[in-house]
Amino acid sequence: EAWLNKGCSTYQQLYNEFHALYIDKAGIWSAFEGIFATKNVLAFSRGDSVNINHSPHDGLVIINKGNEEVEGTWPNKLQPGIYKNMGSNSVNIIINNTRKIIPPGKVFTLRGGSLNINIPGRSALLLGKTGEPPNYLYL
């Protein structure tokens, strides 16, 4: 949290919003091992407490303190819904072979499922589900 607060000082409001979204919500955060878990990258996602690795998740945190970008597919499927990038930098999300740039504060809708993500160096992604999707609008 100390690195996150220092690295995201100009985005404190987004960090506070992310924190408030999950502070009293049931569920657990689980650490990830793989491309998003190195000496420079720390990653977690949030799912229900009963079936953490088999149920869709509704929150994602990736902190990249290295200088190089990191790209890969997040293994835990995300729930369909309205999400917001509450992190410190724009990130690239690849959906149906189309790269979408998601700046901090951007609200967008996901169908759910696996997500291919590109995290720039020295940045943090805090992706939180803020609502349910309309049936017709998808990113």
Rosetta constraint file for C-alpha pairs under 8 A:
AtomPair CA 1 CA 5 HARMONIC 5.98 0.50
AtomPair CA 2 CA 6 HARMONIC 6.16 0.50
AtomPair CA 3 CA 7 HARMONIC 5.83 0.50
AtomPair CA 4 CA 8 HARMONIC 5.83 0.50
AtomPair CA 4 CA 63 HARMONIC 7.69 0.50
AtomPair CA 4 CA 124 HARMONIC 7.43 0.50
AtomPair CA 5 CA 9 HARMONIC 5.72 0.50
AtomPair CA 5 CA 12 HARMONIC 7.11 0.50
AtomPair CA 5 CA 15 HARMONIC 7.91 0.50
AtomPair CA 7 CA 88 HARMONIC 7.54 0.50
AtomPair CA 7 CA 122 HARMONIC 7.85 0.50
AtomPair CA 7 CA 123 HARMONIC 7.42 0.50
AtomPair CA 8 CA 12 HARMONIC 6.25 0.50
AtomPair CA 8 CA 15 HARMONIC 7.76 0.50
AtomPair CA 8 CA 87 HARMONIC 7.49 0.50
AtomPair CA 8 CA 88 HARMONIC 5.32 0.50
AtomPair CA 8 CA 124 HARMONIC 7.87 0.50
AtomPair CA 11 CA 15 HARMONIC 6.45 0.50
AtomPair CA 11 CA 87 HARMONIC 7.37 0.50
AtomPair CA 11 CA 88 HARMONIC 6.12 0.50
AtomPair CA 12 CA 16 HARMONIC 6.07 0.50
AtomPair CA 13 CA 17 HARMONIC 6.16 0.50
AtomPair CA 14 CA 18 HARMONIC 6.19 0.50
AtomPair CA 14 CA 86 HARMONIC 4.84 0.50
AtomPair CA 14 CA 87 HARMONIC 6.85 0.50
AtomPair CA 14 CA 104 HARMONIC 7.98 0.50
AtomPair CA 14 CA 105 HARMONIC 6.95 0.50
AtomPair CA 15 CA 19 HARMONIC 6.18 0.50
AtomPair CA 15 CA 86 HARMONIC 6.13 0.50
AtomPair CA 15 CA 87 HARMONIC 6.93 0.50
AtomPair CA 15 CA 126 HARMONIC 7.79 0.50
AtomPair CA 16 CA 20 HARMONIC 6.11 0.50
AtomPair CA 17 CA 21 HARMONIC 6.16 0.50
AtomPair CA 17 CA 86 HARMONIC 7.53 0.50
AtomPair CA 18 CA 22 HARMONIC 6.78 0.50
AtomPair CA 18 CA 86 HARMONIC 6.31 0.50
AtomPair CA 18 CA 126 HARMONIC 7.09 0.50
AtomPair CA 18 CA 128 HARMONIC 6.60 0.50
AtomPair CA 19 CA 23 HARMONIC 5.84 0.50
AtomPair CA 20 CA 24 HARMONIC 7.74 0.50
AtomPair CA 21 CA 25 HARMONIC 7.44 0.50
AtomPair CA 21 CA 128 HARMONIC 7.58 0.50
AtomPair CA 21 CA 130 HARMONIC 7.66 0.50
AtomPair CA 26 CA 48 HARMONIC 7.16 0.50
AtomPair CA 26 CA 49 HARMONIC 7.64 0.50
AtomPair CA 27 CA 46 HARMONIC 6.63 0.50
AtomPair CA 27 CA 47 HARMONIC 5.60 0.50
AtomPair CA 27 CA 48 HARMONIC 4.35 0.50
AtomPair CA 27 CA 49 HARMONIC 4.88 0.50
AtomPair CA 28 CA 46 HARMONIC 5.54 0.50
AtomPair CA 28 CA 47 HARMONIC 5.80 0.50
AtomPair CA 28 CA 48 HARMONIC 6.12 0.50
AtomPair CA 28 CA 49 HARMONIC 5.42 0.50
AtomPair CA 28 CA 52 HARMONIC 7.48 0.50
AtomPair CA 29 CA 44 HARMONIC 6.11 0.50
AtomPair CA 29 CA 45 HARMONIC 5.43 0.50
AtomPair CA 29 CA 46 HARMONIC 4.28 0.50
AtomPair CA 29 CA 47 HARMONIC 6.58 0.50
AtomPair CA 30 CA 44 HARMONIC 5.35 0.50
AtomPair CA 30 CA 45 HARMONIC 5.63 0.50
AtomPair CA 30 CA 46 HARMONIC 6.33 0.50
AtomPair CA 30 CA 47 HARMONIC 7.89 0.50
AtomPair CA 30 CA 52 HARMONIC 7.64 0.50
AtomPair CA 31 CA 42 HARMONIC 7.92 0.50
AtomPair CA 31 CA 43 HARMONIC 5.91 0.50
AtomPair CA 31 CA 44 HARMONIC 4.40 0.50
AtomPair CA 31 CA 45 HARMONIC 6.79 0.50
AtomPair CA 32 CA 36 HARMONIC 6.86 0.50
AtomPair CA 32 CA 37 HARMONIC 6.15 0.50
AtomPair CA 32 CA 42 HARMONIC 7.83 0.50
AtomPair CA 32 CA 43 HARMONIC 5.58 0.50
AtomPair CA 32 CA 44 HARMONIC 5.67 0.50
AtomPair CA 32 CA 45 HARMONIC 7.57 0.50
AtomPair CA 33 CA 37 HARMONIC 5.00 0.50
AtomPair CA 34 CA 38 HARMONIC 7.39 0.50
AtomPair CA 35 CA 70 HARMONIC 7.59 0.50
AtomPair CA 35 CA 71 HARMONIC 7.68 0.50
AtomPair CA 35 CA 72 HARMONIC 6.58 0.50
AtomPair CA 36 CA 41 HARMONIC 5.74 0.50
AtomPair CA 36 CA 42 HARMONIC 6.46 0.50
AtomPair CA 36 CA 43 HARMONIC 5.90 0.50
AtomPair CA 36 CA 62 HARMONIC 7.26 0.50
AtomPair CA 36 CA 70 HARMONIC 7.27 0.50
AtomPair CA 36 CA 72 HARMONIC 7.48 0.50
AtomPair CA 37 CA 41 HARMONIC 5.15 0.50
AtomPair CA 37 CA 42 HARMONIC 5.19 0.50
AtomPair CA 37 CA 43 HARMONIC 6.08 0.50
AtomPair CA 38 CA 42 HARMONIC 6.80 0.50
AtomPair CA 40 CA 64 HARMONIC 5.86 0.50
AtomPair CA 40 CA 65 HARMONIC 5.24 0.50
AtomPair CA 40 CA 66 HARMONIC 4.99 0.50
AtomPair CA 41 CA 62 HARMONIC 6.97 0.50
AtomPair CA 41 CA 63 HARMONIC 5.55 0.50
AtomPair CA 41 CA 64 HARMONIC 4.49 0.50
AtomPair CA 41 CA 65 HARMONIC 6.26 0.50
AtomPair CA 41 CA 66 HARMONIC 7.12 0.50
AtomPair CA 42 CA 61 HARMONIC 8.00 0.50
AtomPair CA 42 CA 62 HARMONIC 5.76 0.50
AtomPair CA 42 CA 63 HARMONIC 5.19 0.50
AtomPair CA 42 CA 64 HARMONIC 6.68 0.50
AtomPair CA 43 CA 60 HARMONIC 7.59 0.50
AtomPair CA 43 CA 61 HARMONIC 5.50 0.50
AtomPair CA 43 CA 62 HARMONIC 4.31 0.50
AtomPair CA 43 CA 63 HARMONIC 6.32 0.50
AtomPair CA 44 CA 60 HARMONIC 5.89 0.50
AtomPair CA 44 CA 61 HARMONIC 5.19 0.50
AtomPair CA 44 CA 62 HARMONIC 6.57 0.50
AtomPair CA 45 CA 57 HARMONIC 6.59 0.50
AtomPair CA 45 CA 58 HARMONIC 7.55 0.50
AtomPair CA 45 CA 59 HARMONIC 5.43 0.50
AtomPair CA 45 CA 60 HARMONIC 4.29 0.50
AtomPair CA 45 CA 61 HARMONIC 6.17 0.50
AtomPair CA 45 CA 76 HARMONIC 7.66 0.50
AtomPair CA 46 CA 52 HARMONIC 7.83 0.50
AtomPair CA 46 CA 57 HARMONIC 5.29 0.50
AtomPair CA 46 CA 58 HARMONIC 5.86 0.50
AtomPair CA 46 CA 59 HARMONIC 4.94 0.50
AtomPair CA 46 CA 60 HARMONIC 6.41 0.50
AtomPair CA 47 CA 51 HARMONIC 7.69 0.50
AtomPair CA 47 CA 52 HARMONIC 5.22 0.50
AtomPair CA 47 CA 53 HARMONIC 7.67 0.50
AtomPair CA 47 CA 55 HARMONIC 6.60 0.50
AtomPair CA 47 CA 56 HARMONIC 6.44 0.50
AtomPair CA 47 CA 57 HARMONIC 4.30 0.50
AtomPair CA 47 CA 58 HARMONIC 6.27 0.50
AtomPair CA 47 CA 59 HARMONIC 7.50 0.50
AtomPair CA 48 CA 52 HARMONIC 5.51 0.50
AtomPair CA 48 CA 55 HARMONIC 6.97 0.50
AtomPair CA 48 CA 57 HARMONIC 7.37 0.50
AtomPair CA 51 CA 55 HARMONIC 5.81 0.50
AtomPair CA 53 CA 76 HARMONIC 6.82 0.50
AtomPair CA 54 CA 76 HARMONIC 7.74 0.50
AtomPair CA 55 CA 77 HARMONIC 7.57 0.50
AtomPair CA 56 CA 76 HARMONIC 6.65 0.50
AtomPair CA 56 CA 77 HARMONIC 4.91 0.50
AtomPair CA 56 CA 78 HARMONIC 4.84 0.50
AtomPair CA 56 CA 79 HARMONIC 4.96 0.50
AtomPair CA 56 CA 112 HARMONIC 7.87 0.50
AtomPair CA 56 CA 113 HARMONIC 7.55 0.50
AtomPair CA 57 CA 76 HARMONIC 6.66 0.50
AtomPair CA 57 CA 77 HARMONIC 6.12 0.50
AtomPair CA 57 CA 78 HARMONIC 4.59 0.50
AtomPair CA 57 CA 79 HARMONIC 5.61 0.50
AtomPair CA 58 CA 78 HARMONIC 5.77 0.50
AtomPair CA 58 CA 79 HARMONIC 5.66 0.50
AtomPair CA 58 CA 128 HARMONIC 6.42 0.50
AtomPair CA 58 CA 129 HARMONIC 5.40 0.50
AtomPair CA 59 CA 78 HARMONIC 7.76 0.50
AtomPair CA 59 CA 126 HARMONIC 7.62 0.50
AtomPair CA 59 CA 127 HARMONIC 5.65 0.50
AtomPair CA 59 CA 128 HARMONIC 4.66 0.50
AtomPair CA 59 CA 129 HARMONIC 6.15 0.50
AtomPair CA 60 CA 125 HARMONIC 7.48 0.50
AtomPair CA 60 CA 126 HARMONIC 5.91 0.50
AtomPair CA 60 CA 127 HARMONIC 4.99 0.50
AtomPair CA 60 CA 128 HARMONIC 6.55 0.50
AtomPair CA 61 CA 124 HARMONIC 7.33 0.50
AtomPair CA 61 CA 125 HARMONIC 5.51 0.50
AtomPair CA 61 CA 126 HARMONIC 4.64 0.50
AtomPair CA 61 CA 127 HARMONIC 6.31 0.50
AtomPair CA 62 CA 119 HARMONIC 7.91 0.50
AtomPair CA 62 CA 124 HARMONIC 5.68 0.50
AtomPair CA 62 CA 125 HARMONIC 5.07 0.50
AtomPair CA 62 CA 126 HARMONIC 6.72 0.50
AtomPair CA 63 CA 122 HARMONIC 7.96 0.50
AtomPair CA 63 CA 123 HARMONIC 6.25 0.50
AtomPair CA 63 CA 124 HARMONIC 4.30 0.50
AtomPair CA 63 CA 125 HARMONIC 6.32 0.50
AtomPair CA 64 CA 69 HARMONIC 7.78 0.50
AtomPair CA 64 CA 70 HARMONIC 7.68 0.50
AtomPair CA 64 CA 119 HARMONIC 7.07 0.50
AtomPair CA 64 CA 120 HARMONIC 7.35 0.50
AtomPair CA 64 CA 121 HARMONIC 5.82 0.50
AtomPair CA 64 CA 122 HARMONIC 5.51 0.50
AtomPair CA 64 CA 123 HARMONIC 5.42 0.50
AtomPair CA 64 CA 124 HARMONIC 5.92 0.50
AtomPair CA 65 CA 121 HARMONIC 6.42 0.50
AtomPair CA 65 CA 122 HARMONIC 4.60 0.50
AtomPair CA 65 CA 123 HARMONIC 6.49 0.50
AtomPair CA 65 CA 124 HARMONIC 7.99 0.50
AtomPair CA 66 CA 121 HARMONIC 5.38 0.50
AtomPair CA 66 CA 122 HARMONIC 5.63 0.50
AtomPair CA 67 CA 120 HARMONIC 7.84 0.50
AtomPair CA 67 CA 121 HARMONIC 4.30 0.50
AtomPair CA 67 CA 122 HARMONIC 5.70 0.50
AtomPair CA 68 CA 120 HARMONIC 6.71 0.50
AtomPair CA 68 CA 121 HARMONIC 4.66 0.50
AtomPair CA 68 CA 122 HARMONIC 7.88 0.50
AtomPair CA 69 CA 118 HARMONIC 6.87 0.50
AtomPair CA 69 CA 119 HARMONIC 5.46 0.50
AtomPair CA 69 CA 120 HARMONIC 4.17 0.50
AtomPair CA 69 CA 121 HARMONIC 4.59 0.50
AtomPair CA 70 CA 118 HARMONIC 5.72 0.50
AtomPair CA 70 CA 119 HARMONIC 5.22 0.50
AtomPair CA 70 CA 120 HARMONIC 6.52 0.50
AtomPair CA 70 CA 121 HARMONIC 7.35 0.50
AtomPair CA 71 CA 116 HARMONIC 7.35 0.50
AtomPair CA 71 CA 117 HARMONIC 5.60 0.50
AtomPair CA 71 CA 118 HARMONIC 4.22 0.50
AtomPair CA 71 CA 119 HARMONIC 6.25 0.50
AtomPair CA 72 CA 116 HARMONIC 5.56 0.50
AtomPair CA 72 CA 117 HARMONIC 5.68 0.50
AtomPair CA 72 CA 118 HARMONIC 6.72 0.50
AtomPair CA 73 CA 114 HARMONIC 6.80 0.50
AtomPair CA 73 CA 115 HARMONIC 5.55 0.50
AtomPair CA 73 CA 116 HARMONIC 4.13 0.50
AtomPair CA 73 CA 117 HARMONIC 6.14 0.50
AtomPair CA 74 CA 114 HARMONIC 6.17 0.50
AtomPair CA 74 CA 115 HARMONIC 5.47 0.50
AtomPair CA 74 CA 116 HARMONIC 6.21 0.50
AtomPair CA 74 CA 117 HARMONIC 7.17 0.50
AtomPair CA 75 CA 114 HARMONIC 6.38 0.50
AtomPair CA 75 CA 115 HARMONIC 7.78 0.50
AtomPair CA 76 CA 113 HARMONIC 7.87 0.50
AtomPair CA 76 CA 114 HARMONIC 6.66 0.50
AtomPair CA 77 CA 112 HARMONIC 6.53 0.50
AtomPair CA 77 CA 113 HARMONIC 4.34 0.50
AtomPair CA 77 CA 114 HARMONIC 4.71 0.50
AtomPair CA 77 CA 115 HARMONIC 7.28 0.50
AtomPair CA 78 CA 112 HARMONIC 4.81 0.50
AtomPair CA 78 CA 113 HARMONIC 5.22 0.50
AtomPair CA 78 CA 114 HARMONIC 6.56 0.50
AtomPair CA 78 CA 115 HARMONIC 7.63 0.50
AtomPair CA 79 CA 110 HARMONIC 7.89 0.50
AtomPair CA 79 CA 111 HARMONIC 7.42 0.50
AtomPair CA 79 CA 112 HARMONIC 4.67 0.50
AtomPair CA 79 CA 113 HARMONIC 6.83 0.50
AtomPair CA 80 CA 109 HARMONIC 7.58 0.50
AtomPair CA 80 CA 110 HARMONIC 5.41 0.50
AtomPair CA 80 CA 111 HARMONIC 4.51 0.50
AtomPair CA 80 CA 112 HARMONIC 3.97 0.50
AtomPair CA 80 CA 113 HARMONIC 7.56 0.50
AtomPair CA 80 CA 132 HARMONIC 7.24 0.50
AtomPair CA 80 CA 133 HARMONIC 6.71 0.50
AtomPair CA 81 CA 109 HARMONIC 5.66 0.50
AtomPair CA 81 CA 110 HARMONIC 5.57 0.50
AtomPair CA 81 CA 111 HARMONIC 6.69 0.50
AtomPair CA 81 CA 112 HARMONIC 7.13 0.50
AtomPair CA 81 CA 129 HARMONIC 6.33 0.50
AtomPair CA 81 CA 130 HARMONIC 7.52 0.50
AtomPair CA 81 CA 131 HARMONIC 5.80 0.50
AtomPair CA 81 CA 132 HARMONIC 4.48 0.50
AtomPair CA 81 CA 133 HARMONIC 4.42 0.50
AtomPair CA 82 CA 107 HARMONIC 6.86 0.50
AtomPair CA 82 CA 108 HARMONIC 5.66 0.50
AtomPair CA 82 CA 109 HARMONIC 4.36 0.50
AtomPair CA 82 CA 110 HARMONIC 6.42 0.50
AtomPair CA 82 CA 129 HARMONIC 5.65 0.50
AtomPair CA 82 CA 130 HARMONIC 5.59 0.50
AtomPair CA 82 CA 131 HARMONIC 4.89 0.50
AtomPair CA 82 CA 132 HARMONIC 5.65 0.50
AtomPair CA 82 CA 133 HARMONIC 5.42 0.50
AtomPair CA 83 CA 107 HARMONIC 5.68 0.50
AtomPair CA 83 CA 108 HARMONIC 5.45 0.50
AtomPair CA 83 CA 109 HARMONIC 5.93 0.50
AtomPair CA 83 CA 110 HARMONIC 7.17 0.50
AtomPair CA 83 CA 127 HARMONIC 6.50 0.50
AtomPair CA 83 CA 128 HARMONIC 5.35 0.50
AtomPair CA 83 CA 129 HARMONIC 4.27 0.50
AtomPair CA 83 CA 130 HARMONIC 5.46 0.50
AtomPair CA 83 CA 131 HARMONIC 7.11 0.50
AtomPair CA 84 CA 104 HARMONIC 8.00 0.50
AtomPair CA 84 CA 105 HARMONIC 6.25 0.50
AtomPair CA 84 CA 106 HARMONIC 5.59 0.50
AtomPair CA 84 CA 107 HARMONIC 4.36 0.50
AtomPair CA 84 CA 108 HARMONIC 6.30 0.50
AtomPair CA 84 CA 127 HARMONIC 5.70 0.50
AtomPair CA 84 CA 128 HARMONIC 5.54 0.50
AtomPair CA 84 CA 129 HARMONIC 6.59 0.50
AtomPair CA 84 CA 130 HARMONIC 6.80 0.50
AtomPair CA 85 CA 102 HARMONIC 6.89 0.50
AtomPair CA 85 CA 103 HARMONIC 6.85 0.50
AtomPair CA 85 CA 104 HARMONIC 5.22 0.50
AtomPair CA 85 CA 105 HARMONIC 5.42 0.50
AtomPair CA 85 CA 106 HARMONIC 5.66 0.50
AtomPair CA 85 CA 107 HARMONIC 6.77 0.50
AtomPair CA 85 CA 125 HARMONIC 6.65 0.50
AtomPair CA 85 CA 126 HARMONIC 5.82 0.50
AtomPair CA 85 CA 127 HARMONIC 4.84 0.50
AtomPair CA 85 CA 128 HARMONIC 6.88 0.50
AtomPair CA 86 CA 104 HARMONIC 5.65 0.50
AtomPair CA 86 CA 105 HARMONIC 5.58 0.50
AtomPair CA 86 CA 106 HARMONIC 7.90 0.50
AtomPair CA 86 CA 125 HARMONIC 6.80 0.50
AtomPair CA 86 CA 126 HARMONIC 4.93 0.50
AtomPair CA 86 CA 127 HARMONIC 6.00 0.50
AtomPair CA 86 CA 128 HARMONIC 7.26 0.50
AtomPair CA 87 CA 104 HARMONIC 5.72 0.50
AtomPair CA 87 CA 105 HARMONIC 7.77 0.50
AtomPair CA 87 CA 123 HARMONIC 7.58 0.50
AtomPair CA 87 CA 124 HARMONIC 5.17 0.50
AtomPair CA 87 CA 125 HARMONIC 4.34 0.50
AtomPair CA 87 CA 126 HARMONIC 4.58 0.50
AtomPair CA 87 CA 127 HARMONIC 7.19 0.50
AtomPair CA 88 CA 104 HARMONIC 6.17 0.50
AtomPair CA 88 CA 123 HARMONIC 5.71 0.50
AtomPair CA 88 CA 124 HARMONIC 5.34 0.50
AtomPair CA 88 CA 125 HARMONIC 6.66 0.50
AtomPair CA 89 CA 103 HARMONIC 6.24 0.50
AtomPair CA 89 CA 104 HARMONIC 5.65 0.50
AtomPair CA 89 CA 120 HARMONIC 7.69 0.50
AtomPair CA 89 CA 123 HARMONIC 5.74 0.50
AtomPair CA 89 CA 124 HARMONIC 6.61 0.50
AtomPair CA 89 CA 125 HARMONIC 7.20 0.50
AtomPair CA 90 CA 101 HARMONIC 6.44 0.50
AtomPair CA 90 CA 102 HARMONIC 5.25 0.50
AtomPair CA 90 CA 103 HARMONIC 3.88 0.50
AtomPair CA 90 CA 104 HARMONIC 5.69 0.50
AtomPair CA 90 CA 120 HARMONIC 7.88 0.50
AtomPair CA 91 CA 101 HARMONIC 5.82 0.50
AtomPair CA 91 CA 102 HARMONIC 5.30 0.50
AtomPair CA 91 CA 103 HARMONIC 6.47 0.50
AtomPair CA 91 CA 117 HARMONIC 7.25 0.50
AtomPair CA 91 CA 118 HARMONIC 5.93 0.50
AtomPair CA 91 CA 119 HARMONIC 5.43 0.50
AtomPair CA 91 CA 120 HARMONIC 6.78 0.50
AtomPair CA 91 CA 125 HARMONIC 7.34 0.50
AtomPair CA 92 CA 99 HARMONIC 6.19 0.50
AtomPair CA 92 CA 100 HARMONIC 5.54 0.50
AtomPair CA 92 CA 101 HARMONIC 4.66 0.50
AtomPair CA 92 CA 102 HARMONIC 6.10 0.50
AtomPair CA 92 CA 117 HARMONIC 5.79 0.50
AtomPair CA 92 CA 118 HARMONIC 4.94 0.50
AtomPair CA 92 CA 119 HARMONIC 6.87 0.50
AtomPair CA 93 CA 99 HARMONIC 5.73 0.50
AtomPair CA 93 CA 100 HARMONIC 5.27 0.50
AtomPair CA 93 CA 101 HARMONIC 6.55 0.50
AtomPair CA 93 CA 102 HARMONIC 7.20 0.50
AtomPair CA 93 CA 115 HARMONIC 7.01 0.50
AtomPair CA 93 CA 116 HARMONIC 5.76 0.50
AtomPair CA 93 CA 117 HARMONIC 4.68 0.50
AtomPair CA 93 CA 118 HARMONIC 6.38 0.50
AtomPair CA 94 CA 98 HARMONIC 5.35 0.50
AtomPair CA 94 CA 99 HARMONIC 4.37 0.50
AtomPair CA 94 CA 100 HARMONIC 6.09 0.50
AtomPair CA 94 CA 115 HARMONIC 7.00 0.50
AtomPair CA 94 CA 116 HARMONIC 5.19 0.50
AtomPair CA 94 CA 117 HARMONIC 6.34 0.50
AtomPair CA 95 CA 99 HARMONIC 6.53 0.50
AtomPair CA 95 CA 100 HARMONIC 7.51 0.50
AtomPair CA 95 CA 115 HARMONIC 7.18 0.50
AtomPair CA 95 CA 116 HARMONIC 7.14 0.50
AtomPair CA 95 CA 139 HARMONIC 7.92 0.50
AtomPair CA 102 CA 106 HARMONIC 6.08 0.50
AtomPair CA 108 CA 138 HARMONIC 7.75 0.50
AtomPair CA 108 CA 139 HARMONIC 6.33 0.50
AtomPair CA 109 CA 133 HARMONIC 6.33 0.50
AtomPair CA 109 CA 137 HARMONIC 7.05 0.50
AtomPair CA 109 CA 138 HARMONIC 5.19 0.50
AtomPair CA 109 CA 139 HARMONIC 5.38 0.50
AtomPair CA 110 CA 133 HARMONIC 7.71 0.50
AtomPair CA 110 CA 138 HARMONIC 5.91 0.50
AtomPair CA 110 CA 139 HARMONIC 5.96 0.50
AtomPair CA 111 CA 138 HARMONIC 6.47 0.50
AtomPair CA 111 CA 139 HARMONIC 7.89 0.50
AtomPair CA 119 CA 123 HARMONIC 7.07 0.50
AtomPair CA 119 CA 124 HARMONIC 7.55 0.50
AtomPair CA 119 CA 125 HARMONIC 7.36 0.50
AtomPair CA 133 CA 137 HARMONIC 7.42 0.50
